[in-house]
Every structure is written in structure tokens, then in C-alpha cells.
Amino acid sequence: MRVSRRSSLWVQYILDQWVPPAIRDSRWFMAPPMRLVLRGSSREFMSFKNNVFDLTDGEFSDLYRRAGSVALLQGETDLNQPCIDAILASLVGTTVLEAGAGRGYLAGLMAASHEVTATDIVVADDVRAKHPDVVFQEANVERLPFPDDAFDTVVCTHTLEHVQNLPAAVRELRRVARHRLIVVVPRQRPYKYAFNLHVHFFPYAWSLQAALGHRAGAVIRNLGDWFYVEDSPATDG
């Protein structure tokens, strides 16, 4: 059964805001629903936060390959419609990189009007076949295989919450963005057990600002998830 992003946001809101942390963080409370939803992957998801920073690149990629069927529960994208609309309205220039493209849904939309390159640590063959106008490449967002200022716009959605080295990922996104960087992350409180593989959490706008640092003119909007846009200093000047 697939769950829309709108529905998952409501479930997340109830868990985050109405379930006391002492209960929300308890294994006995979370284990039954996680087994129901995640089935064979539940044990790996429940131990993920204890192990994630010790994983090698290969182990990290393999984990996400195994978790691919779980990601499909939410359909083709983690994005809600307001964020999709805001991203498409905010693209500048001709060339776009989507770092952390998932199933390629957003990349396919952007490819209707831009030259799109899309990366993820795992890119399935059916994703490449479904979006022939997108150039897909397997890459870790912490080490993007592109020169400085390679793309007019860089888009990174529902990815930074997953990475092992958040500062490195942010540096890489800024390094390859010639004019604009667009970021979307979930508006979510940190908890020990979750139905996702998140290790970074952004419950407030300032939580995201603290992670990204100050950039003059940058904008953060609450569109159900946090929607962030910054322009490069060269563009501002």
C-alpha cells in the first residue's frame, strides 16, 4: 500500500507533536508498527542510527539498495505538491543538477524545460529507462563528481537528512551550483526509531539555518516541509 506525502506528513505530525518523547523513543511502542509497515526491514531500520556513522561507502549504498522497496511505499516521490511547484518556479538558467534524485520523479519534471543531470547513491535501471531525458549518475552527495560551478541550479530534496557527513554534503552542493541552490528537508523532530533512514532533523527553520549557515538573501519557507533557496555570491553581485 502506497502512502501519499500529505498523509505521511499528518502521521509524522501526530507522532512528533502528540506522543510524549519518553513513549515515542521506546522500543516497545515503536516495534509493532514498524514491523507492520516495514516487515523484514524493521530490525535494520530500528538499529540504523546506532550504526550509520560506522558504515563504509559500500555498506551505506547496500543499505539503501535493500531499503528500496520500503521507499516505494510512498510512491514516486517524497515531495508534496507545494514543494514541487515552488521548485519548478525557482529554477534558473539552463542546466540543473538534482543531487539525491530517488526515483527520478522531480528530475523528469524538470527535464521538460531544462538540461537535467541527476545523482543518487543507487540508481535503478528502471529509473533510467523511465526518464530517458535525464542523465543519471551514481554518486554520493558528499563527493560529487563535477567541477566547480557546473550547474546553473542545484536541487537537493529529502537527502540531507540521510547523509553521514552533513557539512561535506552542503559544501559540495554549493561548490557545483553556479547561480542557485534549492534544498527541501522534512520538518521533523529527532527520534530514535522512525519509518525512515534519517539521521539529521530540522524541526524548526533555525534548525535548518544552523546546519546551512548564514547566507545573505536566503529564504526558508514552511511548505509542509522546509523549502530553502539561496543564490551564490557571484549571482548576488
Secondary structure, 3 states (H helix, E strand, C coil): CCCCHHHHHHHHHHHHHHCCHHHHCCHHHHHHHHHHHHHHHHHHHHHHHHHHHHCCHHHHHHHHHHCHHHHHHHCCCCCCHHHHHHHHHHCCCCEEEEECCCCCHHHHHHCCCCEEEEEECCCCHHHHHHCCCCEEEECCCCCCCCCCCCEEEEEEECCCCCCCCHHHHHHHHHHHEEEEEEEEECCCCCCCCCCCCCCCCCCCHHHHHHHHCCCCCCEEEECCCEEEEEECHHHHC
